[in-house]
Amino acid sequence: METSQKQGNGEIQPKGEGSSLQVSLGTRLLGFLDNINLFLFVVLIILATAQVLFRYVIQYPLPWTEELARFTLVWVTFLGAASITRRKLHLAVDFFISRMPLRASRVISFFFYLLILIFLGTVLWGALVMMGESIPVFAGSIPWLSIMYLYLGAVIGLALMMVYVLIDFCRDLRALREPDRSPSGG
């Protein structure tokens, strides 16, 4: 009996979770976020290339490229981290947990989920505080650009990571309540 179906983006969606409209809208939103991140990454490469080209080849440095590249790097980092969190592709050392019984490994995974949520919540709180504090502060070479937007990228990325971790946590919690379906029984 099949319990999941593969979506167009390569992710597996458990059957019975949401209507096809919800899945379609969710897939489009995730694709949109990934496309924004790809666009920002290309902008970052262009800014870094322009910075080097103007500074060392043309001998006329553009002061705004460095600051804009820094802003873009923060956004790419946190949106990319959220995308990786959604796909569960962060590095993990699972040597011991993979050798434990399924139920014990799931209980330990819940503990790790809680630690991850506490960490992300703490960093999110700090980013929100810094964002609020930096509203009146503007970038030196771009006088119309508030430093607040630097922290906004972190806030959005951290909030998305928390949502994805909570979704995985709830999905694993539901699986814990189901009987073990591994071939070895249980």
C-alpha positions in Angstrom: 0.0 0.0 0.0 1.5 3.3 -1.0 1.6 6.0 1.7 3.1 8.9 -0.2 3.3 10.5 -3.6 6.2 12.3 -5.3 5.6 15.9 -6.1 7.0 17.8 -9.1 9.8 19.4 -7.0 11.1 16.0 -6.0 9.7 16.0 -2.4 7.5 13.3 -1.1 4.1 14.4 0.1 2.3 11.9 2.4 -1.1 11.0 1.1 -4.1 12.5 2.8 -2.2 15.7 3.9 -4.0 18.6 2.3 -5.9 19.0 -0.9 -4.3 19.1 -4.3 -4.9 22.9 -4.3 -3.0 23.3 -1.0 -0.2 21.1 -2.4 -0.1 23.1 -5.6 0.0 26.5 -3.8 2.6 25.2 -1.4 4.8 23.9 -4.2 4.4 27.2 -6.1 5.3 29.2 -3.0 8.4 27.1 -2.3 9.4 27.4 -5.9 9.0 31.1 -5.7 11.2 31.4 -2.6 13.8 29.2 -4.3 13.7 31.4 -7.4 14.1 34.6 -5.2 17.1 33.0 -3.6 18.6 32.0 -6.9 18.1 35.6 -8.2 19.7 37.1 -5.1 22.7 34.7 -5.6 23.2 35.8 -9.2 22.9 39.5 -8.0 25.6 38.7 -5.3 27.9 37.3 -8.0 27.4 40.3 -10.2 28.0 42.7 -7.3 31.2 40.9 -6.3 32.5 40.8 -9.9 31.7 44.5 -10.4 33.4 45.3 -7.1 36.7 43.6 -8.2 36.5 44.8 -11.7 36.0 48.5 -10.8 38.5 48.4 -7.9 41.4 46.6 -9.5 40.9 46.8 -13.3 39.3 50.2 -13.8 40.9 51.7 -10.7 37.6 53.5 -9.8 36.1 51.7 -6.8 32.3 51.8 -6.4 31.7 52.2 -2.6 28.1 50.8 -2.7 28.9 47.4 -4.2 30.5 46.1 -1.0 27.6 47.1 1.3 24.9 45.8 -1.2 26.9 42.6 -1.6 26.9 42.2 2.2 23.1 42.7 2.4 22.6 40.2 -0.4 24.9 37.7 1.2 22.9 37.7 4.4 19.6 37.2 2.5 21.1 34.4 0.4 22.5 32.7 3.5 19.3 32.7 5.5 16.9 32.0 2.7 19.3 29.2 1.5 19.4 27.8 5.1 15.6 27.8 5.1 15.5 25.9 1.8 18.0 23.4 3.1 16.0 23.0 6.3 12.9 22.3 4.3 14.6 19.5 2.4 16.3 18.2 5.5 19.7 18.4 3.9 21.7 20.0 6.8 24.7 18.0 7.9 23.9 15.5 10.6 25.9 12.9 12.4 23.6 10.0 12.8 26.0 7.2 13.6 24.5 6.3 16.9 20.9 7.2 16.3 20.8 5.1 13.2 21.8 2.0 15.2 19.0 2.4 17.8 15.6 0.9 17.7 13.1 3.1 15.7 11.1 4.2 18.7 14.2 5.2 20.7 15.7 7.1 17.7 12.4 9.0 17.3 12.3 10.0 20.9 15.9 11.3 20.7 15.0 13.1 17.4 12.2 14.9 19.3 14.7 16.1 21.8 16.9 17.4 19.0 13.9 19.1 17.4 13.2 20.9 20.6 16.9 22.0 20.8 16.8 23.3 17.2 13.5 25.2 17.9 15.0 26.8 21.0 18.1 27.8 19.1 16.2 29.2 16.1 13.8 31.0 18.4 16.6 32.6 20.3 18.4 33.7 17.2 15.1 34.9 15.7 14.4 37.0 18.8 17.9 38.5 18.6 17.4 39.3 14.9 14.1 41.0 15.7 15.6 43.1 18.4 18.5 44.1 16.2 16.1 44.8 13.3 14.1 47.2 15.5 17.2 48.9 16.9 18.7 49.4 13.4 15.7 51.1 11.8 17.2 54.6 12.1 20.6 53.5 11.0 21.5 53.7 7.3 24.2 52.1 5.2 27.2 54.5 4.8 27.5 54.4 1.1 23.8 53.9 0.4 22.1 56.6 2.5 18.5 55.5 1.7 19.1 51.9 2.7 18.3 51.1 6.4 20.4 48.5 8.1 17.0 47.0 9.2 16.8 45.3 5.8 20.0 43.4 6.6 18.3 41.8 9.6 15.0 41.3 7.7 16.6 38.6 5.6 17.7 36.8 8.8 14.2 37.2 10.3 12.5 35.8 7.3 14.9 32.9 6.9 14.8 32.0 10.6 11.0 32.1 10.7 10.8 29.8 7.7 13.3 27.4 9.3 11.2 27.3 12.4 8.1 26.6 10.4 9.8 23.8 8.5 11.2 22.2 11.7 7.7 22.4 13.3 6.2 20.7 10.3 8.8 17.9 10.5 8.3 17.6 14.2 4.5 17.2 13.8 5.0 14.7 11.0 7.4 12.6 13.1 5.1 12.9 16.1 2.2 11.5 14.0 4.5 8.7 12.8 5.5 7.9 16.4 1.8 7.2 17.3 1.5 4.8 14.4 2.7 1.2 14.9 6.1 0.3 13.5 5.8 -0.6 9.9 9.3 -1.8 9.4 9.8 -5.3 7.9 11.3 -6.5 11.1 7.9 -6.0 12.8 7.2 -4.2 16.0 
